[in-house]
Amino acid sequence: MEELPVPIGFPFQREFVPRGCRLPRTEWFRGRDSALMRAIEMSEATPAFRVRFPAKFFSGVARDRLMPEIVLDLLSYEGGIWWPLFIWEADRAPSREISVDGLLRILHEEYDLFGFTSGAGDIVNDSGAIALARRLCRDDEERNLALARDRVRDSFLICGGRAYVRGGQPVYVNGWLNSQTRRYFSITSCGADRSIGPFLGVSFVYRSKEWRAAFQSGDFWLATDRVSALAASGMNDDAAPLIEVLLPECVTNVRFEITLDAIFAGAHDAIERPARSWKPERWGVSREVLSPGLVPADDSTLNKRRFATLSGLFDTGAPPPMEWLARCYYGMSVRHGLDLPLFDVSVFGPEAWLAAEDDAALADLAMWRR
């Protein structure tokens, strides 16, 4: 294994007082630097899954063109599952592989591949106003550079001359397209970790928000549950994508965690970025209510915190924007045999809440949300 330096671009915020002003202003800037990416030989990784997408006709205007069968060989390396880097189409299937050179261009040129702006948009100053600052109040450049470097190293891999992105074990998904007007059946990653926001590389495996409704409602199945997946989707075996399990120990039952995290992520978005039609504070919902479920922890502790948070949100009635999430929450509880409220079953592990050492993590979280 070797580590190669690669150029990267990343956004960051500065808070400053411009000359001639007394009030501080916060603006986004574009930073450019370098990060290390791991490069290994194929012999250093282990084949974990083979994912097959059958040949099909292109969607849209090119319906007369046949897309050939696509086979993705997923690798196991250093405790992660690595997906070949592909562009994914609107009907949830990979179509074109991204080369190593293509990945390097994306890392350097993409505005917010790291998900730092949380939907703030392309508000970027390459230099500009900061040169006229009378006083600098806060500068996130070094912080975001460190995070970007960590995410490049953790999320991307060059193996045998091909580009890979860290994902998770593949799962079958039966969801909706075009605002629930057309069903699709496909294969996607269950996620590289339990983060609920955008993470580096997410768009190269799946687009989390587009898959999220299927994860929230439980319309997905593990690689070993193909019979159940096909029965639910109504698809013929020869027309449906296929997951071949090459490394059985890589299949773990994370259905509860996937559903829980998807519902929690939906609640987080509804509160952090509310629609214009409702105000969370009018329903007595504050941003801080989700904080315990955002602190990194072991799986059983995180299960407990996120479930308890959702219980607090939904047990007394859900605000209108969260009614779908509340239905999914109760459906999840029924499927997994949970009595509400429940704090002592196996999916949660031992009794646990915020430990004293989590105070610093919550303080860092508050700084990040400024």
N, C-alpha and C positions, 0 to 999 in steps of 0.2 A: 504494500500500500504506500502511495506517495500522496502528498498534498500539493496541489497546483494553485498558484496565485491567479485569480481572475478579477477583472474590473467589474465593479458594481455601482449602480445608482440607487439612491434611497431618499425619501422625503423626511424632513424633520421640521420642528417648529422652533421659532424664536419669539420671545416676548421682549419688547424693547420700547423705549420712549423716543420717538423721532425728535429731531431738533426743532425747536419752536413749539413743541407740544408739552403738555403736562401729564396726559393720560397714556398708559401703556397700550401697545398694539401687538397683536399676535399674528404672525404670518408664516406660511409654509415656504420652505426653501428646498432646493434639490442639492443633495450631497453626492459626491463621487469619490470612490476610494477603491480598495481591493479587499478580497476575502480569499480564504483557502477552500478548495474543493477537493474531496478525496477521489483518487483514481486507483482502481484495482484491476487485477487480471480476473478473467472469468473463473479460473480455478479457485479463487479466494471466496466466491459466493456459492450458495447451494440452490438449485432450482426448487421452488416451493409450490408454484401453481402454474398451470397452462390454461389461459383463458382464450376461448375461440368465439369469434363473432362471424356468423355465416355470411356468405356473399349476399348482397342485396342491392337494389337499385337506389341511386341517390335520391334524396328528398329535394323538394323545390323545383327549380326550372330544369334541372338535368336528370329528369326521371328516366330517360332512355339510356343512361349510362350505368353500367353495372360496377358496383364496388366489390372487389374481390374479397375473399375470406381474409380476416385479419387474426393472427395468432400472437398473443402477448405472453411471453415467458417471464413470470414474476420470480424474483430472487429473494432469498433470505440471506441477510448479511448484518452482523453485529446487532441481532435482536430486532431488526426491522424488515418489513416487506417492501421491496423496491419494484416499481412499475416502469416499463419503458416509457419514455417521454413522447406522448402523442398529442395531437390536436383532436379534441372531441367535438362531434357534430351536435346539432340541436336535437337529434333524435337519440341522443345518449349512446353513441357508438364512436370508437376511434376511427380516424380517417387518414391522418398523415403523421408520420414520425418526425420528430424534431431532432436534428443532428446536434452534435456537441457544439459546433460553431453557432447554430441557431440558438441554443441555450445561452451561450456566452453573450450573444447580441441582446437577448431578452433581459438578462441580468443587468446589463449596462444601460439599456435604453428604456426599459419599462418604468413608468412613473412610480407605481406603488405595488409592486409585486409582493411586498412584505406585509401589506394590510395595515400600515401605520395610520392612515388618514381616517379610517372608519367611515368612508363614504363622503369625506369632505370635498372631494372633487379635485380637479387639476388646478389647484391654487399653488403655483410654484414661482418663486423668485430665485433666479440663479445667483444674483448678487443684489443689485438694486437698493431697496430701502434700508437695509441693514447698514450700508455705508454712511447713511445720514443719521444714524442713531445717536442720540444724546446720552442714553443710558441703557445698558443691557440688563434685563431683569431675569430672563431664563433662556437657556440655550440647550436644546435636546440633541445637538448634532453628535456628540461623542456617544451618548446613550444609544441613539438609534443606529449608529454605525456598529457598535458592539453587538446589538441585537441582530442586525442584518448579517453580520459575519457569522454569528452562531447559527442563524437559520439557513444560510447557504451551505455551511458544512453539514448541518443535521439533515437537510432536506434534499440535497442533490448528490448524485454519485455518477462517476464515469466508470463503466465496467466494460472491458473488452472493446473500448472505442465507441461505446454507445452511451447515451445520456439516460439516466434513470431518476425518478423522483420517489421519495419515501411516501408510501401510502399506508394501507392496512390490508388485512385479509380481504379477498374479494367476496362480495355477497350478491345474490340475485335481488333485483328490485322490480316491483310492479307499480308504476306510478302514472302520473298524468302529464300530458303536454297541453300547451295552448289554453291555459286557465281551465283545466279539467274538462276539455272537450275531446281529448283523444288519449287512450291508454298507450303506454310503452312498457316493454319488458326488456331489461338489460342487466348488465353487470357493472358494479362500481366498487370502490373501496369503502370500507367501513370507517376510514379515517386513520391517520397516522398516530394520533394521540387523542386526548380528550379535551383539547382546546375547543372553544365554542365559536371563536371568531375566525376571520380569514387567516390562513397560514401559508407560508411560502410554498408554492407548487400546487395549491389546491385545484386551480383551474386546469391542471394538466392530468388530473385523475378524474375529478368530477367537480361540478359546481355546487357547493354545499347547499345554497338556498334552494336550488332547483330540485335537489334530491330530498330536501329536508322534510317535505310533507309526507313522503313515503316512509321515511324513518320515524317520523312522529306517530303515524298511524299504525306502524308495525307491518307494513306491506313489503317486507324484505325477508330473505332466508339465507342461512349459512350455506357454504359451498357444498356441504353434505346433505342439504335438504332440497335437492333438485326436484324430486317427485312432488313434494308439497308446493314448490314454487310454480311448476308447470300446471298443476291442478288449479291453483288460484288464478293463474294468468289465462288459462285456456289455450295456451300455445302448443303446437305440435313439437315433439322432441327434436325432429330434424331441422326445424326452422328457428329454434331458440338458441341463444348463446349458451356456451357450456364452460363450466369450471372443472378442470381436472386437478385433483389434489395429488401433488407429488411428494409433499412433506406433511404427513398427517398431523404432526404435533403443532403445525402452524394454524390449525383450525381450532379456535376456542369459542365457547358459547358466550358471546358478548351482546346478545340481543337486548337484554335489559339495559345495559350501559348505552348502547346506540340510541335506543328509544328515549331513555331518560335525558341524555345529552341533547338530543334534537329538540325535545320539548323545552328544556331549560334554555337552549339557544334562542328558540322562538320567543320565549318570555323576555329574555335579555334584550332582543332587538325591539320588541314592542315597548319596553320601558326606556331604553337608551335612545332609540330613534322613533319616537311615537308619530303616528299619522296625525295629520292636522285636525282630524275629526274628534280627537279625544286628548285629554290631559291626564296623565297618570296620577298627579297629585290630587286631582278632584276625587279620585277613587281611593285616596289614602295609600297610594303605592309610591314608594320612594326608590331612588336608584340604589340606595344602600341595602335594600332588602335582599338583593342577589349576591352581595359581597361574599358571604361564607362559601357559596358554591363556585366562586372564581379563584379561591386560594388553592394552589397545587397541593395535592395530598394523595395518599395511596387510594386504590380503587374503592375499597369498602367504605372508607371515610368520605370520599367524594360522593359515592352513591347516597350515603346518609344525608349529607348536607344538601345536595340538590333535591332529593325527594322531600326533605323537610321544608325547603324553601317553596317548592311547588305546592305542598300541602297548605302552607300559610296563605298562598295566593288564591287557591281554588276552593278550599273547604268551606269558605263563607260566601261563595258565589264569584264567578269570574267576570271581570269587566268585558264589555262587548268585543273588543279586539282580541280577547284571549279565550273566547268561547270554544273555538276549534281546539286550542291547546288544552283546555280543561277536559273536553271529550276524549282527547288522546291520552291525557293523564289518567283518567278513570279507566279507559280501555286497557292501558298498560298495567294498571293495578289488578284488573280482573285476569288478564292473560297470565300474569306472573303470580297469581294467588296471594296478593297483598291485601291485608285488612287495613282500612284507613281509620285513623292514622296508625302507622306501623313503624316501629323503630327497633325491632329485635329479631328480624328474620335473617336468613343466611345471606341474602344479597347485600345487606348492609354491614355485616360483620359486627364486631364488638361495639358497644356503646361508645360514641365519640362525638365530640363537637369541636369547637375551636380551641386549640391548645394555646398556651401562653406564647409559644414560639411563633404562632401565626400572626401575632400583632404586627410584627415588622413587615410581613408580607402584605397585610391589609394596608399598612401605611404606604408601601410602595405602590400598591394598586391605586390608592387615592391620588398619589402624585401622577401616575400614568394617565388618569382620567381628567387631569386639569386642562 
